[in-house]
Amino acid sequence: MTLNPESPVEQPNDPRRRRPRGSLSREVVVDAALALVDAEGVDALSMPRLARYLEAGVMTLYGYVRSKQELLDAVAQRAIAEVRVRGLDSGDSQTILRNWGDGLRQVLLAHPGVAGVLARRGVVGPGIFRGLEVLLGPLQREGFAAEGAVRAVYAVLIYTLGYVLWETPRVREQPESAYATQWREGFARLPAEQFPHVAAALPYLGTLASEAQFAFGLQALVTGIRPEQDRLL
């Protein structure tokens, strides 16, 4: 189920129209909530608004999710389930971790409201455990102990989540060129002779929210994560 971002999500309901009996499920509710978050942001999500969109009663929704907090957790897990990690059988822990970060970033960019949910809530549930199971097995086969493997997975998750929250307002909610322009215009107001090193770096400052910057940081991170670190934890 998707929403048309060109149209208002909240439409006045015809009181004579009701959703057909048996057409609602937890999956339908969560998918609709994710579509609402994608279209208008997490702050737009409320149980009454979701009920209006689904043409169902608010109390009907509570038969599928017990609270808005549970719904937010389910929305986050629904989005995370879309992550695809290549190279799980590569025999290379750095490749696994780098591909985990790449796959997670793509999903968080597709569902930008979910990044905010994950940053503000401790989301724990079946979807999270399934994702961990997929990642921990290959890492442990590459020599990581259980503790080191889970810390490696979450080091990449935290870096990626933070990067998406940094990246989104700079180059997703405005053109990339606007971010680069901010740097150039800001520097133009300064006496350039006092900032020779910054002047030399100026062409790169506008790229600090780019895919290249993400890849640079991710590679630096995973290069430092090795199975032998388990002994130091």
C-alpha positions in Angstrom: 0.0 0.0 0.0 1.4 3.4 -1.0 0.4 7.0 -0.6 0.4 9.5 -3.4 2.7 12.3 -2.1 1.1 14.7 -4.5 -2.2 14.4 -2.7 -3.1 15.1 0.9 -3.1 11.9 2.9 -5.9 13.0 5.1 -9.1 12.9 3.2 -12.6 13.5 4.6 -14.3 10.2 4.9 -17.8 9.5 3.7 -19.4 8.1 6.9 -21.3 5.6 4.7 -18.0 4.1 3.5 -16.4 1.5 5.7 -13.6 -0.9 4.9 -14.9 -4.4 3.9 -14.9 -6.8 6.8 -11.9 -9.1 6.9 -9.8 -6.8 4.6 -7.6 -5.5 7.5 -4.6 -7.2 9.0 -1.5 -6.2 11.0 0.5 -6.3 7.8 -1.9 -3.9 6.1 -1.9 -1.6 9.1 1.9 -1.5 9.3 2.4 -1.0 5.5 -0.1 1.9 5.6 1.7 3.5 8.6 5.1 3.2 6.8 3.6 4.8 3.7 2.3 7.7 5.8 5.7 8.1 7.4 7.4 8.0 4.0 5.0 10.6 2.6 4.8 13.1 5.4 7.3 12.2 8.2 7.0 10.4 11.5 5.3 13.3 13.2 2.4 12.9 10.8 1.6 9.4 12.1 -1.2 9.1 14.6 -3.7 6.4 15.2 -6.8 8.6 14.3 -5.1 9.7 11.0 -4.1 6.2 10.1 -7.6 5.0 10.8 -9.1 7.6 8.5 -6.7 6.6 5.8 -7.6 3.0 6.1 -11.3 3.8 6.4 -11.4 1.9 9.7 -12.2 2.7 13.3 -9.5 3.7 15.7 -10.4 1.0 18.1 -10.2 -1.5 15.2 -6.6 -0.6 14.7 -5.9 -1.3 18.4 -6.9 -4.9 17.6 -3.7 -5.1 15.5 -1.2 -2.9 17.4 -1.6 -2.1 21.1 -0.2 1.4 20.9 1.5 4.0 18.7 4.8 3.0 20.2 4.3 -0.6 19.1 3.2 0.7 15.7 6.4 2.7 15.4 8.5 -0.3 16.3 6.7 -2.4 13.7 7.1 0.3 11.0 10.9 0.4 11.7 11.1 -3.4 11.5 9.1 -3.5 8.3 11.5 -1.1 6.7 14.6 -2.8 8.0 13.3 -6.1 6.5 14.0 -4.6 3.1 17.7 -4.4 3.7 19.6 -6.8 1.4 23.2 -7.6 2.2 25.3 -8.9 -0.6 28.4 -11.1 0.0 27.4 -13.0 3.1 29.3 -16.0 1.8 32.2 -13.9 0.6 34.6 -15.2 3.3 35.5 -11.6 4.0 34.2 -9.9 7.1 35.0 -6.4 5.8 32.9 -7.0 2.7 30.0 -8.3 4.8 30.1 -5.2 7.1 30.6 -2.8 4.2 27.7 -4.3 2.3 25.6 -4.2 5.5 26.2 -0.5 5.8 25.5 0.1 2.1 22.2 -1.9 2.2 21.0 -0.2 5.4 21.8 3.3 4.0 19.7 2.7 0.8 16.7 1.6 2.9 17.0 4.5 5.3 17.2 6.9 2.4 14.1 5.3 0.9 12.3 5.5 4.2 13.8 8.7 5.8 11.3 8.8 8.6 12.5 5.4 9.8 15.9 6.8 10.6 14.3 9.2 13.1 12.4 6.3 14.7 15.6 4.2 15.1 17.4 7.2 16.5 14.7 8.0 19.1 13.5 4.5 20.1 15.1 1.3 21.2 13.5 -0.9 18.6 13.6 -4.6 19.5 11.4 -7.3 18.0 11.3 -10.4 15.7 12.5 -8.5 12.7 15.6 -7.2 14.5 16.4 -10.7 15.7 16.0 -12.1 12.2 18.4 -9.5 10.8 21.0 -10.2 13.5 20.8 -13.9 12.8 21.5 -13.3 9.1 24.6 -11.2 9.9 26.0 -12.9 13.0 26.4 -16.3 11.5 28.8 -15.3 8.6 30.8 -13.0 10.9 31.3 -15.8 13.5 32.3 -18.1 10.7 35.0 -15.5 9.9 36.4 -15.8 13.4 34.4 -13.3 15.4 33.2 -14.3 18.8 29.5 -13.6 19.6 30.3 -10.3 21.4 32.7 -9.0 18.8 30.2 -9.9 16.0 27.3 -8.1 17.5 29.4 -5.0 18.3 30.7 -4.9 14.7 27.1 -5.1 13.4 26.0 -2.2 15.6 29.1 -0.1 15.0 28.1 -0.1 11.3 24.4 0.5 12.1 25.2 3.4 14.4 27.6 5.0 11.9 25.1 4.5 9.0 22.1 5.8 10.9 24.1 8.9 12.0 25.3 9.5 8.5 21.8 9.4 7.0 20.5 11.8 9.7 23.5 14.1 8.7 23.0 13.6 5.0 19.3 14.0 4.6 18.9 17.8 5.4 22.0 18.7 3.5 21.6 16.9 0.1 18.2 15.1 0.2 15.9 17.9 1.4 17.7 20.4 -0.9 19.8 20.0 -4.0 23.4 18.9 -3.5 24.5 22.0 -5.3 22.8 24.1 -2.6 25.0 22.5 0.1 28.1 23.2 -1.9 27.0 26.8 -2.5 26.6 27.3 1.3 30.2 26.4 1.8 31.4 28.7 -1.1 29.3 31.6 0.0 30.3 31.2 3.6 34.0 31.2 2.8 33.6 34.2 0.4 32.7 36.3 3.4 36.0 35.6 5.1 39.5 37.0 4.4 40.8 34.1 2.3 44.5 34.9 3.1 43.8 33.9 6.8 42.5 30.5 5.8 44.9 29.0 3.2 44.3 25.4 4.2 40.6 25.8 4.2 40.8 27.4 0.7 42.7 24.4 -0.6 40.0 22.1 0.9 37.0 24.2 -0.3 36.2 22.0 -3.3 35.7 19.0 -1.1 33.7 20.7 1.7 30.6 20.6 -0.4 30.9 16.9 -0.8 30.8 16.0 3.0 27.2 14.6 2.7 27.9 12.5 -0.4 28.0 8.8 -1.1 31.8 9.2 -1.4 32.0 10.6 2.1 29.8 7.8 3.4 32.0 5.2 1.7 35.2 6.8 3.0 33.9 6.7 6.6 32.5 3.2 6.3 35.7 1.8 4.9 37.7 3.4 7.7 35.4 1.9 10.2 35.3 -1.7 8.9 39.1 -1.7 8.3 39.5 -1.2 12.1 37.1 -4.0 13.0 38.9 -7.4 13.2 38.1 -10.7 14.9 41.2 -10.4 17.1 39.7 -7.4 18.8 37.5 -9.8 20.7 40.4 -10.4 23.1 40.4 -6.7 24.0 36.7 -6.3 24.7 
